[in-house]
Amino acid sequence: MTDLITEMRKDLVSGYREFRASDFHEQKELYEKLGTEGQEPKVMLISCADSRVDPTDIFHAYPGEMFVLRNVANLVPPSGVQTPTPGTAAALEFAVTVLKVKCIVVMGHESCGGIQGCLAGLDEGFVGSWIKHLEPARDAVRARSVENEQFEMELEGVRLSLRNLMTFDFVRDAVEAGELVLQGAYFSIISAKLLMMGDDGAFGEVSPE
């Protein structure tokens, strides 16, 4: 155990030193401004906790530009649903009512383990309780008898979370007042391609140039 602790601390310290020598060195004034004047992000991005999908990398966002919420399967349960820790609802409330973000993006991704668990019927532990909120998306996909169930479920999960966002009064009020927009997105890990959802619910690939 001692060797493991030493190794992990070494990795963390090494990463920190690289950050100080590169990103922080180049953005020192930005960090000072953010630390003294606070944050004013225009975008809240809800993405999966998967280590392969870093939303600030994908959208090339600088510190202070995105308020990011990450959880298993980029999921937003409907308002009023009791969960062991209401962290998602709390982050939403803070982003919309305090930070006054202009856009909430829900981004799904390829090879999502939470989606796989829901499709496999996982119902044990905290993860099982959490991904149970994805069952309406799973049922909708299976009713269509699609060829690639995993992929279609990853997209449907984004649509479901966007619908669930509108069950929160503060989100719905901001959207109806024209102060907030909701957007769906999907990222392919293998090809690094981004898909954006249109008003009709269909996803289309974004040109990289």
C-alpha positions as semicolon CSV with decimal commas, in nm:
position;residue;x (nm);y (nm);z (nm)
1;M;0,000;0,000;0,000
2;T;0,285;0,238;0,084
3;D;0,439;0,182;-0,261
4;L;0,103;0,253;-0,428
5;I;0,053;0,576;-0,233
6;T;0,405;0,690;-0,323
7;E;0,349;0,610;-0,690
8;M;0,014;0,791;-0,708
9;R;0,148;1,098;-0,530
10;K;0,444;1,104;-0,765
11;D;0,215;1,098;-1,069
12;L;-0,004;1,375;-0,929
13;V;0,291;1,597;-0,838
14;S;0,446;1,538;-1,181
15;G;0,126;1,642;-1,354
16;Y;0,096;1,950;-1,134
17;R;0,451;2,059;-1,215
18;E;0,386;2,020;-1,587
19;F;0,073;2,233;-1,548
20;R;0,269;2,505;-1,366
21;A;0,536;2,503;-1,635
22;S;0,299;2,515;-1,932
23;D;-0,071;2,603;-1,905
24;F;-0,048;2,810;-1,587
25;H;0,265;2,987;-1,704
26;E;0,088;3,092;-2,024
27;Q;-0,243;3,181;-1,852
28;K;-0,124;3,328;-1,524
29;E;-0,318;3,653;-1,568
30;L;-0,634;3,462;-1,656
31;Y;-0,612;3,254;-1,337
32;E;-0,552;3,566;-1,129
33;K;-0,858;3,733;-1,283
34;L;-1,078;3,428;-1,229
35;G;-0,960;3,393;-0,871
36;T;-1,029;3,754;-0,781
37;E;-1,329;3,843;-0,999
38;G;-1,510;3,507;-1,007
39;Q;-1,645;3,300;-1,294
40;E;-1,891;3,394;-1,568
41;P;-1,922;3,089;-1,792
42;K;-2,181;3,108;-2,070
43;V;-2,203;2,730;-2,109
44;M;-2,285;2,447;-1,871
45;L;-2,171;2,114;-2,011
46;I;-2,308;1,787;-1,874
47;S;-2,092;1,495;-1,976
48;C;-1,998;1,146;-1,865
49;A;-1,738;1,088;-1,595
50;D;-1,557;0,856;-1,839
51;S;-1,184;0,936;-1,831
52;R;-1,165;0,915;-2,212
53;V;-1,401;1,209;-2,266
54;D;-1,272;1,546;-2,147
55;P;-1,521;1,815;-2,254
56;T;-1,282;2,108;-2,209
57;D;-1,034;1,934;-2,442
58;I;-1,302;1,853;-2,700
59;F;-1,429;2,212;-2,710
60;H;-1,087;2,369;-2,648
61;A;-1,226;2,567;-2,356
62;Y;-1,009;2,781;-2,131
63;P;-1,054;2,795;-1,753
64;G;-1,368;2,987;-1,667
65;E;-1,543;2,925;-2,000
66;M;-1,743;2,614;-1,910
67;F;-1,924;2,504;-1,596
68;V;-1,881;2,127;-1,623
69;L;-2,088;1,858;-1,453
70;R;-1,973;1,500;-1,501
71;N;-2,153;1,188;-1,386
72;V;-2,215;0,831;-1,502
73;A;-2,375;0,837;-1,849
74;N;-2,415;1,220;-1,862
75;L;-2,753;1,174;-1,700
76;V;-3,008;1,428;-1,577
77;P;-3,286;1,261;-1,376
78;P;-3,623;1,438;-1,383
79;S;-3,700;1,700;-1,119
80;G;-3,847;1,565;-0,798
81;V;-3,676;1,225;-0,822
82;Q;-3,505;1,136;-0,497
83;T;-3,143;1,028;-0,537
84;P;-2,889;0,950;-0,263
85;T;-2,705;1,275;-0,341
86;P;-2,883;1,546;-0,542
87;G;-2,556;1,675;-0,685
88;T;-2,682;1,699;-1,043
89;A;-2,987;1,906;-0,946
90;A;-2,774;2,131;-0,723
91;A;-2,523;2,196;-1,002
92;L;-2,807;2,275;-1,243
93;E;-2,967;2,517;-1,000
94;F;-2,639;2,695;-0,938
95;A;-2,555;2,720;-1,308
96;V;-2,895;2,855;-1,412
97;T;-2,998;3,072;-1,119
98;V;-2,661;3,202;-0,996
99;L;-2,418;3,187;-1,288
100;K;-2,692;3,261;-1,543
101;V;-2,544;3,035;-1,811
102;K;-2,685;3,085;-2,160
103;C;-2,659;2,728;-2,284
104;I;-2,672;2,379;-2,132
105;V;-2,510;2,108;-2,342
106;V;-2,570;1,739;-2,270
107;M;-2,296;1,535;-2,439
108;G;-2,307;1,159;-2,475
109;H;-2,021;0,948;-2,604
110;E;-1,918;0,627;-2,774
111;S;-1,870;0,305;-2,572
112;C;-2,043;0,443;-2,262
113;G;-2,025;0,197;-1,971
114;G;-2,337;0,339;-1,806
115;I;-2,536;0,277;-2,125
116;Q;-2,395;-0,073;-2,147
117;G;-2,499;-0,138;-1,788
118;C;-2,855;-0,023;-1,851
119;L;-2,886;-0,238;-2,163
120;A;-2,752;-0,536;-1,967
121;G;-3,009;-0,486;-1,689
122;L;-2,764;-0,381;-1,416
123;D;-2,970;-0,298;-1,106
124;E;-2,727;-0,337;-0,816
125;G;-2,542;-0,082;-0,609
126;F;-2,528;0,292;-0,657
127;V;-2,459;0,258;-1,030
128;G;-2,763;0,035;-1,079
129;S;-2,986;0,281;-0,895
130;W;-2,850;0,571;-1,097
131;I;-2,875;0,425;-1,447
132;K;-3,229;0,312;-1,374
133;H;-3,321;0,665;-1,485
134;L;-3,212;0,560;-1,836
135;E;-3,480;0,294;-1,869
136;P;-3,723;0,517;-2,066
137;A;-3,447;0,569;-2,325
138;R;-3,374;0,196;-2,335
139;D;-3,741;0,112;-2,385
140;A;-3,774;0,369;-2,665
141;V;-3,474;0,228;-2,849
142;R;-3,589;-0,133;-2,816
143;A;-3,934;-0,040;-2,942
144;R;-3,769;0,073;-3,268
145;S;-3,577;-0,255;-3,319
146;V;-3,260;-0,075;-3,424
147;E;-2,947;-0,241;-3,561
148;N;-2,690;-0,076;-3,329
149;E;-2,862;-0,070;-2,991
150;Q;-2,563;0,070;-2,801
151;F;-2,515;0,368;-3,033
152;E;-2,885;0,450;-3,055
153;M;-2,916;0,425;-2,678
154;E;-2,624;0,667;-2,632
155;L;-2,809;0,920;-2,849
156;E;-3,146;0,852;-2,687
157;G;-2,993;0,903;-2,345
158;V;-2,898;1,257;-2,447
159;R;-3,253;1,324;-2,571
160;L;-3,395;1,190;-2,244
161;S;-3,172;1,415;-2,031
162;L;-3,270;1,717;-2,241
163;R;-3,636;1,640;-2,182
164;N;-3,570;1,592;-1,812
165;L;-3,401;1,932;-1,794
166;M;-3,733;2,091;-1,885
167;T;-3,896;1,935;-1,577
168;F;-3,697;2,178;-1,359
169;D;-3,895;2,498;-1,313
170;F;-3,590;2,725;-1,317
171;V;-3,466;2,567;-1,641
172;R;-3,805;2,579;-1,813
173;D;-3,863;2,939;-1,706
174;A;-3,525;3,049;-1,842
175;V;-3,580;2,864;-2,171
176;E;-3,929;3,009;-2,218
177;A;-3,796;3,357;-2,141
178;G;-3,537;3,320;-2,417
179;E;-3,251;3,340;-2,168
180;L;-3,132;2,981;-2,200
181;V;-3,097;2,722;-2,477
182;L;-3,050;2,346;-2,451
183;Q;-2,827;2,150;-2,685
184;G;-2,750;1,782;-2,737
185;A;-2,411;1,652;-2,852
186;Y;-2,229;1,323;-2,900
187;F;-1,857;1,244;-2,917
188;S;-1,695;0,946;-3,087
189;I;-1,385;0,845;-2,894
190;I;-1,239;0,634;-3,176
191;S;-1,270;0,892;-3,453
192;A;-1,282;1,209;-3,238
193;K;-1,591;1,315;-3,433
194;L;-1,854;1,540;-3,280
195;L;-2,225;1,513;-3,356
196;M;-2,468;1,792;-3,271
197;M;-2,842;1,749;-3,227
198;G;-3,077;1,955;-3,439
199;D;-3,421;2,090;-3,352
200;D;-3,577;1,769;-3,489
201;G;-3,379;1,550;-3,247
202;A;-3,152;1,407;-3,521
203;F;-2,774;1,411;-3,477
204;G;-2,543;1,533;-3,751
205;E;-2,166;1,531;-3,776
206;V;-1,984;1,862;-3,729
207;S;-1,721;1,944;-3,991
208;P;-1,375;1,960;-3,828
209;E;-1,280;2,256;-4,051
